[in-house]
Every structure is written in C-alpha cells, then in structure tokens.
Amino acid sequence: MIKIPWLLLHGIADDVVLPADTQLVQRLLGDAASVVMVEDGDHSFSQPESKRQATDSIVPWLRMLP
C-alpha cells in the first residue's frame, strides 16, 4: 500500500484526463490521497481563476503534512 501523501488536482472541465480517472486513483490510494476538483479547470488550468484555485490549494495541503 502507498503511504506517501498525494495531492491530486483535477479540473472538472479537463477533456484529457477524465475526473473519473482521478476518482479511481483516489480509491486506489485510499487515505494517502487528497483530491481537489477545480471548478471550470481544464487540463492545464489555463484560466486565471482555475489556476488560482489550484495553486491556493497547495499551501494548505503542504501545511498539513507531518
């Protein structure tokens, strides 16, 4: 079992990797995975608001690590 913490950032509008793929990875990783679904985010988080949402989720996740 994987015990290294993972942060999975996924844009809901991603047409390259489907949100269901991220949900599958989350199920496989169990408690090791944290998932942030970014509203209107595409595969590259190319819109400023989706990029902000993605980057704003990283620092709190890092702070919760042991």
C-alpha positions in Angstrom: 0.0 0.0 0.0 1.2 3.5 -0.8 1.7 5.7 2.3 3.3 8.8 0.7 0.7 11.6 0.7 -0.6 12.6 -2.7 -2.4 15.8 -3.8 -4.4 15.2 -6.9 -5.5 18.5 -8.6 -8.1 18.0 -11.3 -10.0 20.4 -13.4 -13.7 19.5 -13.8 -13.5 20.7 -17.4 -10.4 18.5 -18.2 -11.0 16.7 -21.5 -7.6 14.9 -21.5 -7.8 13.1 -18.2 -11.4 12.5 -17.0 -12.4 13.3 -13.5 -13.4 9.6 -13.1 -9.7 8.7 -13.5 -8.7 10.9 -10.6 -11.5 9.4 -8.5 -10.2 5.9 -9.4 -6.7 6.9 -8.3 -8.1 8.3 -5.1 -9.9 5.0 -4.3 -6.7 3.0 -5.0 -4.6 5.3 -2.8 -7.1 5.5 0.0 -6.2 7.8 2.9 -2.9 8.7 1.1 -4.8 10.8 -1.4 -6.3 14.2 -1.1 -8.3 15.5 -4.1 -9.1 19.0 -5.2 -11.6 19.3 -8.0 -11.2 22.7 -9.6 -14.4 24.2 -10.9 -14.1 25.0 -14.7 -10.4 24.0 -14.7 -9.1 22.5 -17.9 -6.2 20.1 -18.2 -3.6 22.9 -17.9 -5.6 25.2 -15.5 -5.2 27.8 -18.3 -7.8 30.2 -17.0 -6.6 32.6 -14.2 -9.4 31.7 -11.8 -8.8 27.9 -12.1 -5.1 28.4 -11.8 -5.6 30.4 -8.6 -7.9 27.8 -7.2 -5.3 25.1 -7.9 -2.4 26.9 -6.5 -4.3 28.1 -3.5 -5.0 24.5 -2.5 -1.3 23.5 -2.5 -0.1 25.5 0.6 -2.8 24.3 3.0 -2.1 20.7 1.9 1.6 21.1 2.4 1.0 22.6 5.9 -1.0 19.5 7.0 1.9 17.2 6.2 3.8 15.8 9.2 
